[in-house]
Structures are given as structure tokens and as C-alpha cells.
Amino acid sequence: MTAPKAAKRGADGRRARWDEHNESRRRRIVDAAVAAIEASEPGADIHVQQIAADAGLSRTVVYRHFEDRADLDRAVQQRILDSLWEELLPAVSLDGTVPQIIRRVVGTYVDWAVAHPALHRAAEHDPGGDEGSPLQLGMERLAGQIAEVLGLGVVAIGAEPSEEEAAALDPLVFGLVGAVFGAVRRWVHRSDRLSPSMLIGLTSRSIWYVLQGHARTLGVEIDPDVPLQRLLDPDPVTSVP
């Protein structure tokens, strides 16, 4: 091996170790911030000095890894929302009847909000920036996944939506997802709030009524007692042994 190649390889190795060190520090800082939020009252102001102390670092070191407080807040919010999406996205599946699927998704979100009230409040915060907040981007991701499932379901059930009706599915689903998030945010801020089960039932039924109504305009009647998989494949082929 020539000297220049060996030197380059050594430099690349040092750079990789340095990048790993920096990433480890960032994770440590974000972990400390999330833990501090979780242990505090919802809406409490968590200072950078507290985060640094909990991470075993100085305040100056924290700002070596983040551009400013907004950059740190964005990373913390992203970590919080990642934990929510890990629970919420698997709930968006075809298992169960349509009302059951809706209730499962809504219930998963409400249960998470009840279990993590301080993290939920932090997730609402908009740290600023032109690219949109992590919450907004996450809602778009969730709405896109739901819209894809519904789009496949509409076609499989036998409906023939026009091009404009098919295009309307995206804003409709995004609006419904936003309505659920808005309803839960309002609920967690109220002191005289409904029980979680009442909120889940009320919100789930509202979404079902909207979807059922739109399905009827397309000439489709969705049976609320039949599993969605059976609706999509009403005449499965039975294999002969």
C-alpha cells in the first residue's frame, strides 16, 4: 500500500470515528431532553442548562452539536414523534371491520397521549423552519399511508371514482387526520375532559360517518360488520387438497 493511500485510509477512519462520536453525543443530548420533558409537567419550560447537566455535558458542548435552541427542539420533537409513529403506523392495517380499524388507529393515538402527556404537549410545539414541523411532516406521512390503503380499498370494492374524486381522497384523508389530532390536542388541554374511551368512541364514529357518506356517493355501501379483507375479496378461491 502506498503512503498516500494509507494516509487517506487513516484519515477516513478518524473521520468515521469522529462522526460516530458526534452522533453519539447528539443522541445523548436528545435522550436527556426527552427524559427531562417526560419527568416534568406538560408545558414546563426545560432549559438547555438542565438538559446539558442531565447529559453530563456543558451548555457550550450542547451548542456544538445543534445550531440553536430551535434546532435542538426540532431534534427532540422528532424523537418524540418517532416513538408515536412506531406505535401508530402498524395500527393502519386491513385487519378488522372498517369501524374497528378506525377505532384501533384513534385508540392507539389517544392511549399514547394519555401515557405521555408532557411529550404530547412538546410534540405540538412548532420549532420554526421553512421545511415544516416534524408533527406536520409526520401527519402527512400518516395521511399518505391511510390514503393509499383507502384508495386500494375503493377500487377493490368495485367503486369507479372519477379522476377528480380519486384526487380528492388525499385532502379528505389529510383533513380527517388533522381533525383527529386537533380533537385530541383540545381534549388534553381541558380540565373537564371526557374519558379516553368516550373520546375514542366519539372521534371514531365521526370518521366512520364521513367515510360511509363518501362511499355512498360513489355507489358503495360498506357493511360495518364485515371485515375489510372480506369486502375486498368477497369470493376467495378455496384450494382443493
NORURKA-V374257 format. One record per backbone hydrogen bond with DSSP energy under -0.5 kcal/mol. CO is the residue of the C=O (numbers start at 1). NH is the residue of the N-H. E is the energy in kcal/mol with one decimal. If there is no record, write none. Layout:
((CO:NH:E) (CO:NH:E))
This chain:
((2:6:-2.2) (3:7:-2.6) (4:8:-2.4) (5:9:-2.4) (6:10:-2.4) (7:11:-2.4) (8:12:-2.6) (9:13:-2.1) (10:14:-2.2) (11:15:-2.5) (12:16:-2.3) (13:17:-2.2) (14:18:-2.4) (15:19:-2.7) (16:20:-2.3) (17:21:-2.2) (18:22:-2.6) (19:23:-2.6) (20:24:-2.3) (21:25:-2.1) (22:26:-2.4) (23:27:-2.5) (24:28:-2.2) (25:29:-2.4) (26:30:-2.8) (27:31:-2.9) (28:32:-2.0) (29:33:-2.2) (30:34:-2.7) (31:35:-2.4) (32:36:-2.1) (33:37:-2.3) (34:38:-2.7) (35:39:-1.7) (37:40:-1.5) (41:44:-2.3) (44:46:-0.6) (45:47:-0.7) (47:51:-1.9) (48:52:-3.0) (49:53:-2.3) (50:54:-2.6) (51:55:-1.8) (52:56:-0.5) (52:57:-3.1) (53:56:-1.1) (58:62:-1.7) (59:63:-1.6) (61:64:-1.1) (61:65:-0.8) (62:65:-1.3) (62:66:-0.7) (68:72:-1.9) (69:73:-3.0) (70:74:-2.2) (71:75:-1.9) (72:76:-2.4) (73:77:-2.8) (74:78:-2.4) (75:79:-1.9) (76:80:-2.3) (77:81:-2.8) (78:82:-2.3) (79:83:-1.5) (80:84:-1.3) (81:85:-3.1) (82:86:-2.1) (83:87:-0.7) (84:87:-0.9) (84:88:-2.6) (85:89:-2.5) (88:91:-1.2) (88:92:-0.5) (89:92:-1.6) (91:93:-1.7) (94:229:-0.6) (96:228:-2.7) (97:101:-2.5) (98:102:-2.4) (99:103:-2.5) (100:104:-2.3) (101:105:-2.2) (102:106:-2.6) (103:107:-2.9) (104:108:-2.1) (105:109:-1.8) (106:110:-2.6) (107:111:-2.7) (108:112:-1.8) (109:113:-2.3) (110:114:-2.4) (111:115:-2.1) (112:116:-1.9) (114:117:-0.5) (116:120:-2.4) (117:121:-2.0) (118:122:-2.1) (119:123:-2.0) (120:124:-0.8) (121:124:-0.8) (121:125:-0.6) (122:125:-0.9) (125:127:-0.8) (129:132:-0.7) (133:137:-2.5) (134:138:-2.5) (135:139:-2.6) (136:140:-2.0) (137:141:-1.9) (138:142:-2.6) (139:143:-3.0) (140:144:-2.4) (141:145:-1.8) (142:146:-2.4) (143:147:-2.9) (144:148:-1.9) (145:149:-1.9) (146:150:-2.8) (147:151:-2.7) (148:152:-2.1) (149:153:-2.1) (150:154:-3.0) (151:155:-1.7) (152:156:-2.5) (153:157:-2.4) (154:158:-0.7) (154:159:-1.8) (155:158:-0.7) (162:166:-2.6) (163:167:-2.0) (164:168:-1.5) (166:169:-1.1) (167:170:-0.7) (167:171:-0.6) (168:172:-1.9) (169:173:-2.6) (170:174:-2.5) (171:175:-2.3) (172:176:-2.1) (173:177:-2.8) (174:178:-2.6) (175:179:-2.0) (176:180:-2.1) (177:181:-2.3) (178:182:-2.6) (179:183:-2.6) (180:184:-2.4) (181:185:-2.5) (182:186:-2.3) (183:187:-2.2) (184:188:-2.6) (185:189:-1.1) (186:190:-0.7) (187:190:-1.0) (195:199:-2.3) (196:200:-2.7) (197:201:-2.3) (198:202:-2.7) (199:203:-2.6) (200:204:-2.5) (201:205:-2.3) (202:206:-1.8) (203:207:-2.0) (204:208:-2.3) (205:209:-2.6) (206:210:-1.7) (207:211:-2.6) (208:212:-3.0) (209:213:-2.2) (210:214:-2.2) (211:215:-2.3) (212:216:-1.9) (213:217:-1.4) (214:218:-0.9) (215:218:-0.8) (215:220:-2.6) (216:219:-1.6) (220:222:-0.6) (221:223:-0.6) (222:224:-0.6) (223:226:-1.3) (226:98:-0.5) (227:230:-0.6) (227:231:-1.7) (228:232:-2.4) (229:233:-1.5) (231:234:-0.5) (233:236:-0.6) (237:239:-0.6) (239:241:-0.5))
